Amino acid sequence: MALFTFKLQFRGGIYISQVEGDDVNEVLVRWVKNLKVDEIQYFGEKNRELLLAEIESGDTYTLAINDTTNVWILFTILRPGNVTLHIIKTLAE
C-alpha cells in the first residue's frame, strides 16, 4: 500500500493531508469524502459535495504531470474560488 500526499491550494490557503491506498482515483474519492471542510476557510460542505460529484462524474479528473513519476494535479473552479490539488504517491513505511 502506498501513501498519497494531498496539497490543496484554495483561496490563498494551503492544506496538506495524507491517505493510504493503491489507486490514485480511489484514494482521491476517499480524500474528498473525508476532507475536514471546517478547517478550510470558505470551503464548506456544499463545495465538498460539488467537488465529489465532479470527480465521480468524470468532469474533473487528475492529470499526470509530465516527466514525473507518481505526481498528479487536479484543477477546478468552485463558487468561492479555484481549487488546485497536487497529489504525490510515495511508499508507506
C-alpha positions in Angstrom: 0.0 0.0 0.0 1.2 3.5 -0.9 0.9 6.8 0.9 -0.6 9.7 -1.1 0.1 13.3 0.0 -2.5 15.8 -1.0 -1.6 19.5 -1.2 -4.7 21.6 -1.6 -4.5 25.3 -2.6 -7.7 27.2 -2.1 -8.3 31.0 -1.7 -4.7 31.7 -0.6 -4.5 28.8 1.9 -2.5 25.6 1.6 -3.8 22.4 3.3 -1.9 19.2 3.4 -3.1 15.7 4.3 -2.3 12.1 3.6 -4.3 9.0 2.7 -3.1 5.4 2.2 -4.2 3.3 -0.8 -3.2 1.8 -4.1 -5.0 3.7 -6.8 -4.9 7.5 -7.2 -8.5 7.8 -8.3 -9.9 5.6 -5.5 -7.8 7.5 -2.9 -8.9 10.8 -4.4 -12.6 10.0 -3.8 -11.8 8.8 -0.3 -9.8 12.0 0.4 -12.7 14.3 -0.7 -15.2 12.3 1.4 -13.0 12.7 4.5 -11.9 16.3 3.8 -12.2 18.3 7.0 -14.1 21.2 5.4 -14.4 23.1 8.7 -10.6 23.6 8.6 -10.7 25.1 5.1 -11.9 28.7 5.2 -14.8 29.4 2.7 -14.9 25.8 1.5 -17.8 24.2 3.3 -19.9 21.1 2.9 -21.6 22.2 -0.3 -18.3 22.6 -2.1 -17.2 19.2 -0.9 -20.3 17.7 -2.4 -19.8 19.6 -5.7 -16.2 18.5 -5.9 -17.1 14.9 -5.2 -19.9 15.0 -7.8 -17.4 16.4 -10.4 -14.9 13.7 -9.7 -17.4 10.9 -9.7 -18.9 12.0 -12.9 -15.6 12.4 -14.7 -16.0 16.1 -15.2 -12.9 16.8 -13.0 -10.0 14.4 -13.0 -6.3 14.1 -12.2 -3.7 14.7 -14.8 -0.2 13.1 -14.5 2.5 15.8 -14.5 4.9 15.3 -17.5 8.4 14.0 -16.8 7.5 12.8 -13.3 6.5 9.6 -11.7 3.5 9.3 -9.3 2.7 13.0 -9.3 -0.7 14.4 -10.4 -2.6 17.7 -10.5 -6.3 18.5 -10.4 -7.7 21.9 -11.1 -11.3 23.1 -10.9 -13.4 26.1 -10.1 -15.9 26.2 -7.3 -18.1 29.1 -6.5 -15.9 30.7 -3.8 -12.6 30.1 -5.6 -10.2 28.0 -7.7 -9.1 24.6 -6.4 -5.6 23.3 -7.2 -4.7 19.9 -5.8 -1.3 18.3 -6.1 -1.1 14.5 -5.4 2.1 12.7 -4.7 2.4 8.9 -4.3 5.1 7.6 -2.0 5.9 4.3 -0.4 4.5 3.8 3.1 6.9 2.9 5.8 
